[in-house]
Amino acid sequence: MKRLESVVGKVADAREAVDRRTRAWCAAVRSRLADTRGQGTTEYAILVGVLVVIAIIAITLFRPKLQELWDAIASGINSL
């Protein structure tokens, strides 16, 4: 009977240790999820990426007109 009580006590101690570690891990995860540092930087990076994509699309679509404009500017400078 004494041995059974000893085993039960050890199991209870192990369970409490696992519970403490689990609670600590959950608290760490919650604090990581609540952390908003760097959020503004990420938003600016996404915004810059979208603007770059829009610029590439605009240059691709208006390339002939831009080439004409560039040629006109170059010929104007060369005629000086």
C-alpha positions as CSV (number, residue, x, y, z in Angstrom):
1,M,0.0,0.0,0.0
2,K,2.9,2.3,0.8
3,R,4.4,1.7,-2.6
4,L,1.1,2.6,-4.3
5,E,0.9,5.8,-2.4
6,S,4.4,6.6,-3.4
7,V,3.6,6.0,-7.1
8,V,0.4,8.1,-6.9
9,G,2.4,10.9,-5.3
10,K,5.0,10.8,-8.0
11,V,2.3,10.8,-10.7
12,A,0.6,13.8,-9.1
13,D,3.9,15.7,-8.9
14,A,4.6,15.0,-12.6
15,R,1.1,16.1,-13.5
16,E,1.6,19.4,-11.7
17,A,5.0,19.9,-13.4
18,V,3.4,19.3,-16.8
19,D,0.5,21.7,-15.9
20,R,3.0,24.4,-14.9
21,R,5.0,24.0,-18.1
22,T,1.8,24.0,-20.2
23,R,0.5,27.2,-18.5
24,A,3.9,28.9,-19.1
25,W,3.9,27.9,-22.7
26,C,0.4,29.1,-23.3
27,A,1.2,32.4,-21.6
28,A,4.3,32.8,-23.9
29,V,2.2,32.0,-27.0
30,R,-0.5,34.5,-25.9
31,S,2.1,37.3,-25.4
32,R,3.6,36.6,-28.8
33,L,0.2,36.8,-30.5
34,A,-0.6,40.1,-28.6
35,D,2.8,41.6,-29.6
36,T,2.2,44.3,-32.3
37,R,5.8,45.6,-32.6
38,G,6.8,45.7,-36.2
39,Q,3.3,45.8,-37.5
40,G,3.7,49.2,-39.0
41,T,6.9,48.2,-40.8
42,T,5.1,45.2,-42.3
43,E,2.2,47.4,-43.5
44,Y,4.6,49.9,-45.1
45,A,6.5,47.0,-46.9
46,I,3.2,45.7,-48.3
47,L,2.2,49.2,-49.4
48,V,5.6,49.7,-51.2
49,G,5.2,46.3,-52.8
50,V,1.8,47.1,-54.2
51,L,3.0,50.5,-55.5
52,V,5.9,48.8,-57.3
53,V,3.6,46.3,-58.9
54,I,1.3,49.2,-60.0
55,A,4.3,51.1,-61.4
56,I,5.5,48.0,-63.4
57,I,2.0,47.5,-64.8
58,A,1.7,51.1,-65.8
59,I,5.2,51.2,-67.5
60,T,4.3,48.0,-69.3
61,L,1.0,49.3,-70.6
62,F,2.2,52.8,-71.5
63,R,5.6,51.8,-72.8
64,P,5.1,53.0,-76.4
65,K,3.9,56.4,-75.2
66,L,6.7,56.6,-72.7
67,Q,9.2,55.7,-75.5
68,E,7.8,58.5,-77.7
69,L,8.0,61.0,-74.9
70,W,11.6,59.9,-74.1
71,D,12.6,60.2,-77.7
72,A,11.1,63.7,-77.9
73,I,13.0,64.8,-74.8
74,A,16.2,63.3,-76.2
75,S,15.8,65.0,-79.6
76,G,15.0,68.3,-77.9
77,I,18.1,68.1,-75.8
78,N,20.2,67.1,-78.8
79,S,19.0,70.1,-80.8
80,L,20.3,72.5,-78.2
